[in-house]
Amino acid sequence: MISMEFLMASGIGFVTACGIYLLLRGRTFPVVLGLSLVGYAVNVFIFLMGRLWSDAHPILVNADAVADPLPQALVLTAIVIGFATTGFVIELALRSRHENGSDHVDGHEPGHKPGQGGQY
């Protein structure tokens, strides 16, 4: 029987691997998607570090088990910061596309000289 911890760890590993693969691509849009996927994987990882609780109250009611609110607060903050960072990276990618005439990460298309701008 597969445990929930193994299933969640495998899912986080798969999403992280997909994000790293996209980060290593040559275009800016896959890089932005890769950054988002890695951010999602880190958020789920932080959330799961608060342990998988069942039948635990979110606030202290009596002497029963209580879920840790710190990972939830950290993930909520990370979501907001990740959204702002993604918007900033998209703006940088659009500016780079406008300035260089190419959406390639290093600024020029393969097979073109760096001074040509890499028009399609």
C-alpha positions in Angstrom: 0.0 0.0 0.0 1.3 3.4 -1.0 1.4 5.9 1.8 0.1 9.5 1.4 3.6 10.8 2.3 5.2 8.9 -0.5 2.5 10.0 -3.0 2.9 13.7 -2.1 6.7 13.5 -2.1 6.6 11.8 -5.6 4.2 14.5 -6.8 6.5 17.3 -5.5 9.5 15.6 -7.1 7.7 15.3 -10.5 6.5 19.0 -10.5 10.0 20.1 -9.5 11.6 18.0 -12.3 9.2 19.5 -14.8 9.9 23.0 -13.6 13.7 22.5 -13.8 13.3 21.1 -17.3 11.4 24.2 -18.4 13.9 26.5 -16.7 16.6 25.0 -18.9 14.8 25.8 -22.2 16.0 28.5 -24.5 12.9 30.6 -24.7 11.6 33.0 -22.1 8.0 31.7 -21.8 9.0 28.2 -20.8 11.4 29.7 -18.3 8.6 31.7 -16.7 6.4 28.5 -16.6 9.3 26.7 -15.0 9.8 29.3 -12.4 6.0 29.1 -11.6 6.2 25.3 -11.3 9.2 25.4 -9.0 7.4 28.0 -6.9 4.3 25.8 -6.7 6.4 22.8 -5.7 8.1 24.8 -3.0 4.8 26.0 -1.7 3.4 22.5 -1.4 6.6 21.3 0.2 6.4 24.1 2.8 2.7 23.3 3.4 3.5 19.6 3.9 6.3 20.3 6.3 3.5 21.2 8.7 2.7 17.4 8.7 -0.4 15.7 7.3 -2.9 16.0 10.1 -6.2 14.2 10.2 -9.0 15.4 12.6 -6.8 18.2 13.9 -8.4 21.6 14.7 -6.9 24.7 13.1 -7.2 26.6 16.4 -6.7 25.5 20.0 -10.0 24.2 21.3 -8.9 21.9 24.0 -6.1 19.4 24.6 -6.6 17.7 21.2 -4.1 17.8 18.3 -3.8 21.2 16.6 -2.6 21.8 13.1 0.4 24.0 12.8 -0.6 27.4 11.3 2.9 28.6 10.5 3.3 26.7 7.2 -0.1 27.9 6.1 0.9 31.5 6.7 4.2 31.0 5.0 2.5 29.5 1.9 -0.1 32.3 1.8 2.7 34.9 1.9 4.7 33.0 -0.8 1.7 32.9 -3.1 1.4 36.6 -3.0 5.1 37.2 -3.5 5.3 34.6 -6.2 2.4 36.3 -8.1 4.2 39.6 -8.0 7.5 38.0 -9.0 5.9 36.2 -11.9 4.4 39.5 -13.2 7.8 41.2 -12.9 9.6 38.4 -14.8 6.9 38.5 -17.6 7.5 42.2 -17.9 11.2 41.6 -18.1 10.7 39.0 -20.8 8.5 41.3 -22.8 11.0 44.1 -22.5 13.8 41.8 -23.6 11.7 40.7 -26.6 11.2 44.3 -27.5 14.8 45.4 -27.1 16.4 42.3 -28.8 13.8 41.3 -31.3 14.0 37.8 -29.9 12.5 35.8 -27.1 15.6 33.7 -26.7 17.1 33.8 -23.2 20.5 34.9 -24.3 19.1 37.6 -26.6 19.7 36.2 -30.1 18.4 33.3 -32.2 20.6 30.3 -32.8 22.1 30.6 -36.3 22.0 34.4 -36.3 24.8 36.8 -35.4 24.3 38.6 -32.1 24.1 42.0 -33.7 21.2 41.0 -36.0 18.6 40.9 -33.4 17.3 37.5 -34.5 14.2 38.5 -36.4 12.1 35.6 -37.3 
